[in-house]
């Protein structure tokens, strides 16, 4: 059905969020929170939002492969098919579900559009913060109507975050000790792009978590790589992963990392 305008996809996410997700924020019944695996939470908001986002994207792009977090949790076939897909989307209906369940405003709704291994557009909607981050390959990264500028960073002592609580307070080389991430990639990557930190180390790598933010950061002057410096590939679940605010910081962190566990 052709190319759907970038703002139309953002509107879709905002409408689904307003109808399905936000009314349940700090209002979830015990029966509306489940565990997919021990400690891995899912709610009725995740599931209902993904169904509706999937339905609407399928109507717009009937030939595209849709890779949603909750659908893959039930059947991993779509994730495996992504490696051969020419055109596909990732869907993370509530990124930061644990935050959402515990009443933290740090959660997001995320979608990325990919052509093969390349993320071409991405959308991150933070419902409680009312912030929309959108990126298009080659056209920049935006927060609402404001284009994200490439920030000046302290490359001598970059500020790092880690998704692993066991690594909080430890340091890579002579860098400052690592702090904990915001526990949601839909918050972390925008924070990185906006210069609230300089690099983030991740141990868990699923495309719906990292495809959207990796493009946002790239369009704001950063880069997302593996521990050997290879560029992030959304069609794999290889880990660990390093998102950096600049090429120079990425090189310095990789040198200091040198095989240390995430």
C-alpha positions as a LaTeX table, in Angstrom:
\begin{tabular}{lrrr}
\hline
Residue & $x$ (\AA) & $y$ (\AA) & $z$ (\AA) \\
\hline
Unk1 & 0.00 & 0.00 & 0.00 \\
Unk2 & 2.99 & 2.28 & $-0.34$ \\
Unk3 & 4.98 & 4.39 & 2.10 \\
Unk4 & 3.19 & 5.45 & 5.27 \\
Unk5 & 4.34 & 8.85 & 6.46 \\
Unk6 & 6.62 & 8.86 & 9.48 \\
Unk7 & 4.25 & 11.01 & 11.54 \\
Unk8 & 1.39 & 8.62 & 10.78 \\
Unk9 & 3.25 & 5.74 & 12.40 \\
Unk10 & 4.00 & 7.92 & 15.42 \\
Unk11 & 0.31 & 8.83 & 15.63 \\
Unk12 & $-0.54$ & 5.13 & 15.51 \\
Unk13 & 1.70 & 4.41 & 18.50 \\
Unk14 & 0.33 & 7.37 & 20.44 \\
Unk15 & $-3.27$ & 6.34 & 19.78 \\
Unk16 & $-2.69$ & 2.75 & 20.87 \\
Unk17 & $-0.81$ & 3.94 & 23.93 \\
Unk18 & $-3.60$ & 6.29 & 24.93 \\
Unk19 & $-6.28$ & 3.65 & 24.44 \\
Unk20 & $-4.60$ & 0.52 & 25.79 \\
Unk21 & $-1.46$ & 1.27 & 27.81 \\
Unk22 & $-1.81$ & 4.56 & 29.69 \\
Unk23 & $-5.17$ & 3.76 & 31.34 \\
Unk24 & $-3.46$ & 0.79 & 33.02 \\
Unk25 & $-0.46$ & 2.71 & 34.30 \\
Unk26 & $-0.48$ & 2.41 & 38.10 \\
Unk27 & $-3.88$ & 0.70 & 37.76 \\
Unk28 & $-2.95$ & $-2.93$ & 36.96 \\
Unk29 & $-4.80$ & $-5.69$ & 38.77 \\
Unk30 & $-2.71$ & $-8.63$ & 39.99 \\
Unk31 & $-4.41$ & $-10.81$ & 37.39 \\
Unk32 & $-3.20$ & $-8.46$ & 34.61 \\
Unk33 & 0.50 & $-9.12$ & 35.31 \\
Unk34 & 2.07 & $-12.42$ & 34.29 \\
Unk35 & 5.52 & $-13.99$ & 34.03 \\
Unk36 & 6.72 & $-15.27$ & 30.65 \\
Unk37 & 9.76 & $-16.65$ & 32.43 \\
Unk38 & 10.92 & $-16.22$ & 36.03 \\
Unk39 & 11.34 & $-12.46$ & 36.51 \\
Unk40 & 10.30 & $-11.67$ & 32.91 \\
Unk41 & 7.03 & $-9.78$ & 33.26 \\
Unk42 & 4.27 & $-9.19$ & 30.72 \\
Unk43 & 0.94 & $-7.44$ & 31.17 \\
Unk44 & $-2.36$ & $-7.28$ & 29.38 \\
Unk45 & $-1.25$ & $-3.83$ & 28.16 \\
Unk46 & 1.79 & $-5.35$ & 26.39 \\
Unk47 & $-0.30$ & $-8.00$ & 24.70 \\
Unk48 & $-3.26$ & $-5.86$ & 23.68 \\
Unk49 & $-1.05$ & $-3.03$ & 22.44 \\
Unk50 & 1.06 & $-5.36$ & 20.31 \\
Unk51 & $-2.03$ & $-6.93$ & 18.74 \\
Unk52 & $-3.39$ & $-3.51$ & 17.77 \\
Unk53 & $-0.05$ & $-2.12$ & 16.51 \\
Unk54 & 0.46 & $-5.30$ & 14.50 \\
Unk55 & $-3.02$ & $-5.10$ & 13.02 \\
Unk56 & $-2.57$ & $-1.52$ & 11.88 \\
Unk57 & 0.94 & $-2.01$ & 10.49 \\
Unk58 & $-0.20$ & $-5.13$ & 8.64 \\
Unk59 & $-2.99$ & $-3.12$ & 7.02 \\
Unk60 & $-0.45$ & $-0.54$ & 5.86 \\
Unk61 & 2.30 & $-3.00$ & 4.89 \\
Unk62 & 0.70 & $-6.36$ & 4.10 \\
Unk63 & 3.91 & $-7.78$ & 2.61 \\
Unk64 & 6.23 & $-6.83$ & 5.48 \\
Unk65 & 7.34 & $-9.23$ & 8.20 \\
Unk66 & 6.30 & $-8.08$ & 11.69 \\
Unk67 & 8.49 & $-9.13$ & 14.60 \\
Unk68 & 6.73 & $-8.33$ & 17.87 \\
Unk69 & 8.17 & $-9.12$ & 21.28 \\
Unk70 & 5.09 & $-10.88$ & 22.61 \\
Unk71 & 4.40 & $-12.79$ & 19.38 \\
Unk72 & 7.99 & $-14.06$ & 19.36 \\
Unk73 & 7.61 & $-15.07$ & 23.00 \\
Unk74 & 4.79 & $-17.38$ & 21.90 \\
Unk75 & 6.41 & $-18.49$ & 18.62 \\
Unk76 & 9.97 & $-17.58$ & 17.63 \\
Unk77 & 9.44 & $-18.25$ & 13.90 \\
Unk78 & 9.19 & $-14.56$ & 12.99 \\
Unk79 & 12.47 & $-13.78$ & 14.73 \\
Unk80 & 14.24 & $-16.51$ & 12.79 \\
Unk81 & 12.68 & $-15.28$ & 9.54 \\
Unk82 & 14.06 & $-11.77$ & 10.04 \\
Unk83 & 17.48 & $-12.75$ & 8.74 \\
Unk84 & 16.03 & $-13.31$ & 5.26 \\
Unk85 & 13.42 & $-10.54$ & 5.27 \\
Unk86 & 13.69 & $-7.74$ & 2.75 \\
Unk87 & 11.23 & $-5.52$ & 4.62 \\
Unk88 & 10.28 & $-5.92$ & 8.27 \\
Unk89 & 9.26 & $-4.12$ & 11.43 \\
Unk90 & 10.07 & $-4.67$ & 15.09 \\
Unk91 & 7.40 & $-3.95$ & 17.69 \\
Unk92 & 7.98 & $-3.45$ & 21.42 \\
Unk93 & 4.57 & $-2.55$ & 22.84 \\
Unk94 & 5.79 & $-1.69$ & 26.35 \\
Unk95 & 9.55 & $-1.44$ & 26.62 \\
Unk96 & 10.45 & $-1.41$ & 30.29 \\
Unk97 & 7.55 & $-3.59$ & 31.43 \\
Unk98 & 9.04 & $-3.98$ & 34.90 \\
Unk99 & 9.16 & $-0.19$ & 35.26 \\
Unk100 & 5.57 & 0.02 & 34.00 \\
Unk101 & 4.39 & $-2.60$ & 36.49 \\
Unk102 & 6.13 & $-0.86$ & 39.38 \\
Unk103 & 4.75 & 2.56 & 38.55 \\
Unk104 & 7.90 & 4.10 & 37.07 \\
Unk105 & 7.32 & 6.54 & 34.23 \\
Unk106 & 10.38 & 5.19 & 32.40 \\
Unk107 & 8.75 & 3.00 & 29.79 \\
Unk108 & 8.22 & 3.42 & 26.06 \\
Unk109 & 6.41 & 2.15 & 22.97 \\
Unk110 & 8.81 & 1.38 & 20.11 \\
Unk111 & 8.75 & 0.40 & 16.45 \\
Unk112 & 11.56 & 0.14 & 13.91 \\
Unk113 & 11.34 & $-0.32$ & 10.14 \\
Unk114 & 14.10 & $-2.31$ & 8.47 \\
Unk115 & 15.25 & $-3.12$ & 4.97 \\
Unk116 & 17.30 & $-6.26$ & 5.33 \\
Unk117 & 19.86 & $-5.59$ & 8.05 \\
Unk118 & 19.49 & $-1.81$ & 7.91 \\
Unk119 & 17.18 & 0.16 & 10.20 \\
Unk120 & 15.64 & 2.88 & 8.02 \\
Unk121 & 13.10 & 4.50 & 10.37 \\
Unk122 & 12.39 & 4.27 & 14.07 \\
Unk123 & 9.87 & 5.57 & 16.58 \\
Unk124 & 10.12 & 5.79 & 20.37 \\
Unk125 & 7.13 & 7.17 & 22.28 \\
Unk126 & 7.50 & 7.81 & 26.01 \\
Unk127 & 3.86 & 8.12 & 27.17 \\
Unk128 & 4.40 & 9.48 & 30.67 \\
Unk129 & 7.13 & 11.91 & 29.62 \\
Unk130 & 5.16 & 12.91 & 26.49 \\
Unk131 & 8.35 & 12.72 & 24.42 \\
Unk132 & 8.49 & 11.36 & 20.88 \\
Unk133 & 11.85 & 10.37 & 19.39 \\
Unk134 & 11.87 & 9.66 & 15.67 \\
Unk135 & 14.78 & 8.89 & 13.34 \\
Unk136 & 15.12 & 8.38 & 9.59 \\
Unk137 & 18.33 & 7.10 & 8.09 \\
Unk138 & 20.18 & 10.01 & 6.54 \\
Unk139 & 17.55 & 12.53 & 7.66 \\
Unk140 & 18.44 & 13.00 & 11.31 \\
Unk141 & 17.11 & 12.24 & 14.78 \\
Unk142 & 14.30 & 14.27 & 16.27 \\
Unk143 & 12.53 & 14.86 & 19.57 \\
Unk144 & 9.21 & 16.27 & 18.51 \\
Unk145 & 10.01 & 19.21 & 16.24 \\
Unk146 & 13.54 & 19.59 & 17.61 \\
Unk147 & 16.37 & 18.04 & 15.67 \\
Unk148 & 18.91 & 16.41 & 17.96 \\
Unk149 & 22.28 & 18.11 & 17.64 \\
Unk150 & 25.50 & 16.14 & 17.91 \\
Unk151 & 26.62 & 17.00 & 21.45 \\
Unk152 & 30.10 & 17.87 & 22.63 \\
Unk153 & 31.23 & 15.02 & 24.85 \\
Unk154 & 34.00 & 14.55 & 27.39 \\
Unk155 & 35.98 & 11.91 & 25.53 \\
Unk156 & 38.64 & 11.76 & 28.26 \\
Unk157 & 36.26 & 10.45 & 30.90 \\
Unk158 & 33.05 & 9.20 & 29.28 \\
Unk159 & 30.07 & 8.43 & 31.49 \\
Unk160 & 28.95 & 4.83 & 31.18 \\
Unk161 & 25.84 & 2.88 & 32.03 \\
Unk162 & 25.24 & $-0.86$ & 32.19 \\
Unk163 & 22.12 & $-3.01$ & 32.08 \\
Unk164 & 23.72 & $-5.51$ & 34.47 \\
Unk165 & 23.19 & $-4.64$ & 38.12 \\
Unk166 & 26.21 & $-6.75$ & 39.11 \\
Unk167 & 28.48 & $-4.40$ & 37.13 \\
Unk168 & 27.18 & $-1.17$ & 38.69 \\
Unk169 & 30.04 & 0.57 & 40.48 \\
Unk170 & 32.75 & $-1.26$ & 38.55 \\
Unk171 & 34.83 & 0.54 & 35.95 \\
Unk172 & 36.32 & $-0.08$ & 32.52 \\
Unk173 & 39.98 & 0.83 & 32.67 \\
Unk174 & 40.40 & 4.32 & 34.13 \\
Unk175 & 36.87 & 5.45 & 33.28 \\
Unk176 & 34.31 & 6.50 & 35.87 \\
Unk177 & 32.40 & 3.66 & 37.54 \\
Unk178 & 29.42 & 2.36 & 35.61 \\
Unk179 & 25.93 & 3.41 & 36.65 \\
Unk180 & 22.72 & 1.47 & 36.06 \\
Unk181 & 20.73 & 2.18 & 32.91 \\
Unk182 & 17.17 & 3.47 & 33.10 \\
Unk183 & 16.05 & $-0.17$ & 32.67 \\
Unk184 & 14.31 & 0.54 & 29.37 \\
Unk185 & 16.03 & 0.79 & 25.99 \\
Unk186 & 13.30 & 3.24 & 24.99 \\
Unk187 & 14.62 & 5.57 & 27.70 \\
Unk188 & 18.33 & 4.62 & 27.52 \\
Unk189 & 18.96 & 5.35 & 23.85 \\
Unk190 & 17.27 & 8.77 & 23.89 \\
Unk191 & 19.22 & 9.63 & 27.07 \\
Unk192 & 22.42 & 8.64 & 25.27 \\
Unk193 & 21.49 & 10.68 & 22.21 \\
Unk194 & 20.65 & 13.66 & 24.46 \\
Unk195 & 24.04 & 13.49 & 26.24 \\
Unk196 & 22.82 & 12.23 & 29.62 \\
Unk197 & 25.52 & 9.54 & 29.34 \\
Unk198 & 28.23 & 8.66 & 26.80 \\
Unk199 & 27.99 & 4.89 & 26.42 \\
Unk200 & 25.78 & 1.97 & 27.45 \\
Unk201 & 26.75 & $-1.69$ & 27.79 \\
Unk202 & 24.07 & $-4.33$ & 27.19 \\
Unk203 & 24.09 & $-8.06$ & 27.79 \\
Unk204 & 20.66 & $-8.82$ & 26.34 \\
Unk205 & 20.16 & $-8.14$ & 22.63 \\
Unk206 & 16.75 & $-8.47$ & 20.97 \\
Unk207 & 15.93 & $-6.47$ & 17.84 \\
Unk208 & 12.79 & $-4.82$ & 19.23 \\
Unk209 & 14.93 & $-3.44$ & 22.09 \\
Unk210 & 17.89 & $-2.13$ & 20.09 \\
Unk211 & 16.88 & $-1.52$ & 16.47 \\
Unk212 & 14.92 & 1.69 & 17.21 \\
Unk213 & 17.51 & 3.29 & 19.46 \\
Unk214 & 20.51 & 2.26 & 17.40 \\
Unk215 & 19.23 & 4.38 & 14.50 \\
Unk216 & 18.36 & 7.30 & 16.79 \\
Unk217 & 21.88 & 7.31 & 18.23 \\
Unk218 & 23.50 & 6.86 & 14.81 \\
Unk219 & 21.62 & 9.89 & 13.46 \\
Unk220 & 22.81 & 11.86 & 16.52 \\
Unk221 & 26.47 & 11.09 & 15.86 \\
Unk222 & 26.87 & 7.80 & 17.73 \\
Unk223 & 27.37 & 4.15 & 16.90 \\
Unk224 & 26.25 & 0.75 & 18.23 \\
Unk225 & 28.70 & $-2.14$ & 17.97 \\
Unk226 & 29.75 & $-5.47$ & 19.39 \\
Unk227 & 32.83 & $-5.98$ & 21.56 \\
Unk228 & 35.01 & $-6.47$ & 18.47 \\
Unk229 & 33.86 & $-3.20$ & 16.90 \\
Unk230 & 31.55 & $-4.80$ & 14.33 \\
Unk231 & 28.44 & $-2.74$ & 13.63 \\
Unk232 & 25.19 & $-3.84$ & 15.24 \\
Unk233 & 23.17 & $-6.30$ & 13.14 \\
Unk234 & 19.46 & $-6.45$ & 14.09 \\
Unk235 & 19.03 & $-9.86$ & 12.42 \\
Unk236 & 21.14 & $-11.56$ & 15.10 \\
Unk237 & 20.93 & $-11.83$ & 18.88 \\
Unk238 & 24.69 & $-11.75$ & 19.30 \\
Unk239 & 25.83 & $-10.12$ & 22.54 \\
Unk240 & 27.17 & $-8.15$ & 24.33 \\
Unk241 & 26.45 & $-4.78$ & 22.74 \\
Unk242 & 27.93 & $-1.31$ & 23.14 \\
Unk243 & 26.01 & 1.86 & 22.26 \\
Unk244 & 28.25 & 4.94 & 22.19 \\
Unk245 & 27.62 & 8.64 & 21.71 \\
Unk246 & 30.51 & 9.06 & 19.27 \\
Unk247 & 32.95 & 7.02 & 17.19 \\
Unk248 & 35.85 & 8.21 & 19.33 \\
Unk249 & 34.17 & 7.16 & 22.59 \\
Unk250 & 33.28 & 3.80 & 21.06 \\
Unk251 & 36.93 & 3.19 & 20.16 \\
Unk252 & 38.13 & 4.19 & 23.63 \\
Unk253 & 35.55 & 2.06 & 25.42 \\
Unk254 & 36.29 & $-0.96$ & 23.23 \\
Unk255 & 39.98 & $-0.57$ & 24.06 \\
Unk256 & 39.28 & $-0.35$ & 27.81 \\
Unk257 & 36.66 & $-3.13$ & 27.66 \\
Unk258 & 39.10 & $-5.67$ & 26.19 \\
Unk259 & 37.02 & $-8.76$ & 26.91 \\
Unk260 & 35.89 & $-7.77$ & 30.39 \\
Unk261 & 32.45 & $-9.22$ & 31.16 \\
Unk262 & 29.45 & $-6.93$ & 30.76 \\
\hline
\end{tabular}
